[in-house]
Amino acid sequence: MASGARTLRSSSGTPATGNAIVEFATKGDEDKIAWLAAVSGSDSGSSSGSASSAPRTDTANADKTPVKRKYTDLLSYKAGASPGPKKKAARSSSYAPPSKYAHLNGVPCQLSDNMLCMFIGLNPGVATAQAGHCYANPSNLFWRLMHKGGLTTRQCRPQEDVILPKEFNLGTTNIVSRPTASQAELSQEEMDDGVAELERKCRQYRPEAVCLVGKAIWESVWRSRHGGTKITKAQFKFGWQDAKENMGVDKKNGYPGAKVYVVVSTSGLCAGYSLEYKIQLWTKLGDWVNQRRAERAAAAAEVATEEEGGPALASGTEEDPTPDPDGGVKTEGSP
């Protein structure tokens, strides 16, 4: 063998020249293997003259049925490579298994039918899990931004999360239910798996909109809906998303799905955006919520009026009888 040349071997240890033998196609290819092994042996012998390079016969496995194998070109061969399915992406080095926080309880969702907006968080933090109420960490801006944006008439406390559906027609839930100290301790896989449950909740409770509290949540929803493809910088935006991205669409039962609104994470660790910008995002959502509240109230009043016997008539018309001082009833213009 010329100086500097080397004999490649497959994962099975069979020498090869010209082609790297990764797997053999059929039992009939054994002659080809023997030939390639012989070529390898003659090449080695030309430089060393040793007879040890002659092809060897594995008598121990002679009676075994060969597995299905194939050839791969030498140029595409990678030392140490072995055929098989691709492995899943490695988890973050900060990933924490569920057992680490198994001593903490989850946080109940606060949901009701026909909510104006269902808020979707990432997962409970440690302080939130210990309190048993959503967004309980003092550094979290959720309750402050809810009030600043006009969604609540006062700044509620975490313990008041239970009143959101009844008093404000709002609700809360998470994409991942188990608590961790940070997002880094979650895997991308479990976040993406949580999207199907969010879609189900939308179909069950039929909110008019959902607010995703954090960019990472929208990225998971996007990957789940677009075959695992990551959302690009050009495609991402905060605020309202396109109508085709509505969540929980149920055409069979007449539900167009929940409109999607995305805001910056309210976590105290999210310092990449100014408080002013965060308030702007929440105010825009609050304006829409209050408009829908007014429209719902007007529609309810109209229905109530119709149930009472028709629209009220203006006072002072001929059809509007007024009491007669003498005890009778007279209309305007009667003597």
C-alpha positions in Angstrom: 0.0 0.0 0.0 1.3 3.5 -0.9 2.7 5.6 1.9 0.0 7.5 3.7 -2.8 5.3 2.5 -5.0 3.6 5.0 -7.6 0.8 4.9 -11.0 1.8 6.0 -13.1 -0.5 8.0 -16.9 -0.5 8.5 -18.6 -0.7 11.9 -18.5 -4.5 11.6 -14.7 -4.5 11.2 -14.6 -5.7 7.6 -11.8 -4.0 5.6 -12.8 -2.2 2.5 -11.1 -0.3 -0.4 -13.0 1.7 -3.0 -16.2 1.2 -1.1 -16.8 1.2 2.6 -18.9 -1.8 3.6 -21.6 -0.6 6.0 -24.2 -3.2 5.3 -24.6 -6.0 2.7 -27.7 -6.1 0.5 -28.4 -9.8 0.4 -27.0 -13.2 1.1 -25.9 -13.3 -2.5 -23.5 -10.5 -1.9 -21.1 -12.6 0.1 -19.0 -13.2 -3.0 -18.6 -9.5 -3.4 -17.5 -9.2 0.2 -15.0 -11.9 -0.2 -13.6 -10.2 -3.3 -13.3 -6.8 -1.6 -11.6 -8.4 1.4 -9.2 -10.1 -1.0 -8.4 -6.8 -2.7 -7.8 -5.3 0.6 -5.4 -8.1 1.6 -3.4 -7.9 -1.7 -3.0 -4.2 -1.3 -1.6 -4.6 2.2 0.6 -7.4 1.0 2.2 -5.3 -1.7 3.8 -3.1 0.9 4.4 -5.5 3.7 4.5 -8.9 2.1 2.8 -10.3 5.2 0.4 -13.2 4.7 -1.7 -12.0 7.7 -3.6 -9.7 5.4 -5.3 -12.6 3.5 -9.1 -12.7 3.7 -10.4 -14.5 6.8 -13.4 -16.7 7.1 -15.6 -16.4 10.1 -16.5 -20.1 10.8 -18.3 -19.2 14.0 -20.9 -17.3 12.0 -20.9 -19.4 8.9 -24.3 -21.0 9.6 -26.0 -17.7 10.5 -28.3 -16.0 8.1 -26.7 -12.7 7.0 -28.7 -9.6 7.7 -29.8 -7.2 5.0 -27.0 -4.8 4.2 -26.1 -2.2 1.7 -23.1 -0.4 0.2 -22.2 3.3 0.6 -19.7 5.2 -1.5 -16.3 5.7 0.1 -16.6 9.5 -0.3 -19.8 9.5 1.8 -18.4 7.2 4.5 -17.8 8.7 8.0 -15.6 6.9 10.4 -17.6 5.7 13.4 -21.0 6.3 11.7 -23.6 3.6 12.2 -26.9 3.3 10.3 -30.2 3.9 12.2 -32.8 6.5 13.0 -31.7 10.0 13.9 -31.6 10.7 17.6 -33.7 13.4 19.2 -32.1 16.7 19.9 -30.3 16.8 23.2 -32.0 18.5 26.1 -30.7 21.7 27.6 -28.0 21.1 30.2 -30.3 23.0 32.6 -33.2 20.6 32.1 -34.8 19.4 35.3 -36.8 16.1 35.4 -40.3 16.2 36.9 -38.9 14.4 40.0 -36.9 17.5 41.0 -40.1 19.5 41.8 -42.4 16.5 42.6 -42.9 17.9 46.1 -44.7 21.0 44.6 -48.3 21.0 43.6 -49.6 22.4 40.3 -51.7 25.5 40.0 -55.4 25.1 39.1 -56.7 26.6 35.8 -59.3 29.3 36.2 -61.7 28.9 33.2 -65.3 29.3 32.3 -67.5 29.1 29.2 -67.4 31.9 26.6 -64.5 33.9 28.2 -63.5 37.1 26.4 -59.8 36.1 26.8 -58.0 33.1 28.1 -54.4 33.9 29.3 -51.9 31.1 28.6 -48.7 31.1 30.7 -45.6 29.0 30.3 -45.7 26.9 33.6 -45.9 27.6 37.3 -42.8 29.0 38.9 -41.7 27.8 42.4 -43.3 30.7 44.2 -46.5 30.3 42.2 -46.7 26.6 43.0 -46.1 27.2 46.7 -48.8 29.9 46.8 -51.2 27.8 44.7 -52.3 30.8 42.7 -51.1 32.0 39.3 -48.3 34.6 38.8 -47.6 34.8 42.5 -44.0 35.7 42.4 -43.7 39.4 43.6 -41.4 40.2 40.6 -43.9 39.0 38.1 -45.7 41.9 36.3 -48.9 40.0 35.3 -51.3 41.5 37.7 -49.9 45.0 37.4 -50.1 44.9 33.6 -53.6 43.5 33.7 -54.7 46.6 35.6 -52.5 49.0 33.6 -54.0 47.6 30.4 -57.5 48.1 31.6 -58.5 44.5 31.7 -59.3 44.7 35.5 -60.8 47.6 37.4 -58.1 47.2 40.1 -54.8 45.5 40.6 -55.8 42.1 41.8 -53.8 39.9 44.0 -52.7 36.4 43.0 -55.2 34.9 45.5 -58.0 36.6 43.5 -57.3 34.5 40.3 -60.4 32.5 41.2 -62.6 35.5 40.5 -61.3 36.3 37.0 -63.9 34.2 35.1 -67.0 35.5 36.9 -66.0 39.1 37.6 -64.0 40.0 34.5 -64.8 37.2 32.0 -61.1 36.2 31.8 -59.3 33.0 32.5 -55.9 31.5 33.1 -54.0 28.3 32.2 -50.5 27.1 31.2 -48.9 25.2 28.3 -47.0 23.0 30.8 -48.6 22.2 34.1 -45.5 21.0 36.1 -43.6 23.7 38.1 -39.9 24.6 37.6 -37.6 27.4 38.7 -37.1 28.6 35.1 -38.0 28.0 31.5 -34.6 26.4 30.9 -35.7 23.4 33.1 -38.4 22.5 30.6 -37.8 20.5 27.4 -39.0 21.8 24.0 -40.7 18.5 23.5 -43.0 18.8 26.6 -43.8 22.4 25.6 -44.8 21.4 22.1 -46.8 18.5 23.5 -48.9 20.9 25.5 -50.3 22.6 22.4 -52.9 19.9 21.8 -54.3 20.4 25.3 -54.6 24.1 24.7 -56.5 23.5 21.5 -58.8 21.2 23.4 -59.5 23.8 26.1 -60.3 26.4 23.4 -62.9 24.0 21.9 -64.3 23.2 25.3 -64.6 26.7 26.7 -64.8 28.7 23.5 -63.0 31.9 24.5 -63.1 34.8 21.9 -59.3 35.2 22.2 -56.3 33.8 23.8 -53.3 35.8 25.1 -50.0 33.9 25.0 -47.9 35.4 27.9 -44.4 35.0 26.4 -42.8 34.5 23.0 -41.7 30.9 23.8 -45.3 29.8 24.0 -46.1 31.2 20.6 -43.0 29.5 19.2 -44.3 26.1 20.5 -47.7 26.7 19.1 -46.1 27.6 15.7 -43.9 24.5 15.6 -46.8 22.3 16.5 -49.0 23.7 13.7 -46.3 24.0 11.0 -44.7 20.5 11.1 -41.9 21.3 13.5 -40.7 24.3 11.5 -39.3 27.2 13.6 -40.9 30.6 13.3 -38.6 33.1 11.6 -37.8 36.6 12.7 -39.8 37.9 9.7 -42.8 35.8 10.7 -42.8 36.6 14.4 -44.7 39.6 15.8 -46.2 40.6 19.1 -49.9 41.6 19.3 -52.7 40.1 17.1 -51.8 37.2 14.8 -53.4 36.3 11.5 -56.9 34.8 11.6 -55.6 31.6 10.1 -53.7 31.0 13.3 -56.9 31.0 15.5 -56.8 28.2 18.1 -59.3 25.5 18.7 -61.2 26.0 15.5 -64.3 23.7 15.4 -66.2 24.4 12.2 -68.5 21.4 12.8 -69.9 23.1 15.9 -69.7 26.7 14.6 -66.7 27.8 16.6 -64.3 30.0 14.5 -61.5 29.5 17.1 -59.9 32.0 19.5 -58.0 34.9 18.1 -54.4 34.8 19.1 -52.6 37.7 20.9 -49.0 37.5 22.0 -47.3 39.6 24.7 -43.9 39.8 26.2 -43.4 37.4 29.2 -44.3 39.0 32.5 -41.6 37.2 34.3 -39.2 39.4 36.3 -36.4 37.7 34.4 -37.5 39.1 31.1 -35.8 42.5 30.9 -35.2 42.8 27.2 -38.2 45.0 26.7 -39.1 48.3 28.4 -42.1 48.5 30.8 -43.6 51.2 28.5 -43.6 48.8 25.6 -45.2 46.0 27.7 -47.9 48.4 28.9 -48.6 49.4 25.3 -49.2 45.7 24.3 -51.5 45.1 27.3 -53.4 48.4 26.7 -54.1 47.4 23.1 -55.5 44.1 24.3 -57.4 45.8 27.1 -59.1 48.2 24.6 -60.3 45.2 22.6 -61.6 43.4 25.7 -63.5 46.5 26.9 -65.0 47.0 23.5 -66.3 43.5 23.5 -67.6 43.9 27.1 -69.6 46.9 25.9 -70.9 45.1 22.9 -71.9 42.1 25.0 -73.7 44.3 27.5 -75.6 46.1 24.7 -76.6 42.8 23.2 -77.8 41.5 26.6 -79.8 44.6 27.2 -81.5 44.3 23.9 -82.4 40.7 24.6 -83.8 41.6 28.0 -85.9 44.3 26.5 -87.4 42.0 23.9 -88.2 39.4 26.6 -90.1 42.1 28.5 -92.5 42.7 25.6 -90.7 44.9 23.1 -88.7 48.1 23.1 -89.8 50.8 25.5 -91.8 53.7 23.9 -90.8 57.3 24.2 -92.7 59.2 26.9 -95.3 61.8 25.7 -96.6 59.9 22.6 -100.3 59.0 22.0 -99.4 55.3 22.7 -97.8 56.2 26.1 -100.7 56.5 28.6 -100.3 58.7 31.6 -102.2 58.4 34.8 -105.3 60.6 35.1 -105.6 62.6 38.4 -109.2 61.5 38.7 -108.1 57.8 38.8 -108.4 56.9 35.1 -105.8 56.7 32.4 -105.6 59.2 29.7 -103.4 59.8 26.7 -101.6 63.0 25.7 -104.2 65.4 24.4 -107.3 63.9 26.0 -109.6 66.3 27.9 
